C-alpha cells in the first residue's frame, strides 16, 4: 500500500523495511562502490523469508513506518569497517554468520541465570504464592472428558472443586505444569514446585527470543540482539523465573501477541489477526491483567485504518476505503472471537459451562475477581497490603524498577530510550515506536497509580524497556560514528558514547551475577532454623508473628513445633488498641510460665 507525499507506509518485505544486521562488531554485508557516506547497503538476512528485503537510501530515513533504522544501522556498518577502507569490488559479510551464534549465546546465558539454584529454598516452599499454586496443582486431577473439563461445577481440574474457594491466577500455567508433571512422573509436592520453576524459567527464556524477533521487526537485528542481551541479564525477570508463578508465562504470550500485532500494523493479513487473538487468549489465560496487550492489537489495526484513510485522501477511492475498513473490522472481530474461545478453553473456571458454548460467567470466579480488585485498590484491609501505605504513585515503582529491578545503568538507559523514542514518534513521526511506547506508557501509568505497585506487576514491560534501551544506546553509538573526526572535549564525548552500550550491558550483567549468588547458598531462613536448633534449648517457647512462616522450619528431620518447642503466635497486625496490648502481654506471660 502506498501513499503519495513524504509519508509512505510500507508493507512487510518492502524496500523501506531493510535492516542491516550487526552484532558485536558484526555487520551485514555491503556491496558496491562505497565510502563512509555510502547510501546503498545490500544485506542478506530477511525479516520474513531469510533475506533482508530492500535497499537503504536517504529516502528511507524519513519513513516513519519502516521497521529498521537505516541511518543508525548504516553508521554502525561504516564504523565497523577498517579505517580508510573502500568497498569497491568486495562485500563485508559478517552479521549473517554472527547472528545465530550471538542469539544462542544470549539464550544460553539467559537460561543459565534463570535456572541456577532452582531449589533455592531447599524444598521449604518459602514463596507464599508459589506454595499455593503447588498445593492447587497437586490437588487437581485430569478429567475423563472434554465436557467434564468445561463444566465448572464438576471439573476435577477446577480449584473450586478441590476445596480452594479463592483462586485468581490464570489456569493455563497450572494445567501445563500438571500435565507435564504427570507425563514425567514428577507430580509430588516438592517435584511440582521444582518443575514449575523450570517451566517459568523456560518461558522467560522464550521471552528473550521474542525480544529479538520483535526488535528485528521494529528496528533491525542489531537492536533486537542488544535488547535481548539486556533483558537476559535484567534482575527482576531472573528473580521471577525462579518462582513457580504465572508472571513469566503471561509475559511470553503477551510478547507473542505483540509480535503478531506488528504483522497487523505492517501487512494486515488475516493470519495475523487470528494468531494475535490466539496469543491474547493464552496470555489472559495465564494472568488476567495480561489482557492489556489487547490495546496493542487494537492500536495496530487503528494504524492500518489510518493508512487506508490517508490513501483515500490522496486517491478518493471510496470503494477501496470501505473494503480496507471492512477487512480491518472483520479482522479485529475474528481476533476477538479467537481470543475469547481460547480463553474459554484454557481457563474454563471463568465460565459455568457445560460445553464450549456454556459461556455464562461463573459467579465464584466473578466474586474472586471483585475481592482481589478490592485488595489491589486498598478498598479492603489486608495485612500484606499495609506495606503500600503512603507510597508515592509513579515515583515509588519507578525507583524500584530503576534501582533494583534493572539496576541504575540499565534503568537509566531504558527510560532515556523511552524518552528518545517518544520524541522521535511525536516529532519525527517514526511509527515504529508507536506500539512499544503506547504499551509501556499504558501499563506503567496504570499500574504505577494503583494501591499495590508491586515490582512484578511491571515485568510485562521490561522486554520493551530493554529493547528501547538498546535502541537508544545504538543511537548514541551512531552519533559517535558520525563524529569520528571530533577533537578535544568532543572526542572524549565520542569515546564515552561508543562505550555506553558495552558499559551498560557489562554493569547490568555484573548486577545479575551478584544477584544470582543468593540462589547458590542456603536460604537465610533455613540457616536461621538450623541455628535455632543448635542454640535454643529443646522445650523453649518461641514466639512468631502471624501472617508469617514461623521459625524454625522443618529442616534436617527436626520439626520445631512438633515436639521441640512450644510456639505462640503474636497477632501484631491487629488494630493498635489497649485490648491488643493486653492480649500480647497475656500470650507472652503464658509462654513464659509454660
RAJO-V991623 format. One record per pair of residues at least 24 apart in sequence whose C-alpha atoms are under 6 Angstrom apart, sorted by the first residue. I is the first residue (numbers start at 1). J is the second residue. D is the distance in Angstrom with one decimal. If there is no record, write none. Layout:
BEGIN
<<I	J	D> <I	J	D>>
END
This chain:
BEGIN
<<3	311	5.4> <9	65	5.6> <11	266	5.4> <11	267	5.3> <12	266	5.6> <12	267	5.8> <13	53	5.5> <15	54	3.7> <15	55	5.6> <16	60	5.5> <16	66	5.5> <17	66	5.1> <17	67	5.0> <17	68	6.0> <18	52	5.8> <18	53	5.2> <18	54	5.0> <18	55	6.0> <19	68	5.4> <19	220	5.0> <20	73	5.7> <21	95	5.5> <21	221	5.0> <21	222	5.4> <22	95	4.9> <22	222	5.0> <23	222	5.5> <26	94	4.9> <26	95	4.6> <27	77	5.5> <27	94	5.0> <27	95	4.5> <28	93	5.7> <28	94	5.7> <28	95	4.6> <29	91	5.5> <29	92	4.2> <29	93	4.0> <30	91	5.3> <30	92	5.4> <31	91	5.2> <32	88	5.7> <33	87	5.4> <33	88	4.1> <34	87	5.2> <35	86	5.6> <36	78	5.5> <64	429	5.2> <64	430	3.6> <64	431	4.9> <65	431	4.8> <65	432	5.5> <67	217	5.5> <67	218	4.3> <67	219	5.3> <68	218	5.7> <68	219	3.8> <68	220	4.8> <69	219	5.6> <72	478	5.4> <75	478	5.4> <75	481	5.9> <79	481	5.7> <106	229	5.7> <110	232	4.5> <111	205	5.6> <114	201	5.3> <114	238	5.2> <114	241	5.6> <117	519	4.7> <117	520	5.4> <120	519	5.0> <121	523	5.6> <130	244	5.3> <130	245	5.7> <134	193	5.9> <137	178	5.9> <147	355	5.6> <150	348	5.6> <150	353	5.7> <150	354	5.6> <150	355	5.7> <151	353	4.6> <151	354	4.3> <152	349	5.4> <152	352	5.3> <169	287	6.0> <170	285	5.0> <170	286	4.1> <170	287	4.7> <171	347	5.4> <172	285	5.5> <172	286	5.2> <172	346	5.4> <173	286	6.0> <196	244	4.6> <197	242	5.4> <197	243	5.1> <197	244	4.5> <200	241	5.1> <200	248	5.8> <201	241	4.5> <203	249	5.7> <204	248	5.3> <207	252	5.0> <214	259	5.8> <218	432	5.6> <223	470	5.5> <223	471	5.5> <226	470	5.4> <227	466	5.0> <227	467	4.1> <227	470	4.9> <230	466	5.8> <231	466	5.7> <233	509	5.3> <233	512	5.6> <234	406	5.3> <235	405	5.5> <235	406	5.7> <235	512	5.5> <236	405	4.7> <246	286	6.0> <250	283	4.8> <250	286	5.1> <250	287	5.7> <251	460	5.2> <253	279	5.5> <253	283	4.7> <254	283	5.4> <261	297	5.1> <261	300	5.9> <264	300	5.9> <265	300	4.5> <265	304	5.7> <273	331	5.5> <273	335	5.0> <274	335	5.0> <277	335	4.1> <277	336	6.0> <277	338	5.2> <277	339	4.3> <278	338	5.7> <278	339	5.2> <280	339	5.7> <281	339	4.2> <281	342	5.0> <281	343	4.6> <285	343	5.5> <285	346	5.8> <285	347	5.5> <376	452	5.5> <377	451	4.9> <378	451	5.7> <393	448	5.7> <393	449	4.9> <394	448	4.7> <409	504	5.4> <410	504	6.0> <413	469	5.1> <414	465	5.1> <414	466	5.9> <414	469	4.1> <417	468	4.9> <417	469	4.8> <417	472	4.6> <473	501	5.3> <529	553	5.7> <538	564	5.2> <538	565	6.0> <539	564	5.7> <539	565	4.7> <540	565	5.2> <541	565	5.8> <541	566	4.7> <541	567	5.7> <542	567	5.0> <543	567	5.7> <543	568	4.8> <543	569	5.8> <544	569	5.2> <545	569	5.6> <545	570	4.7> <546	570	5.9> <546	571	5.5>>
END
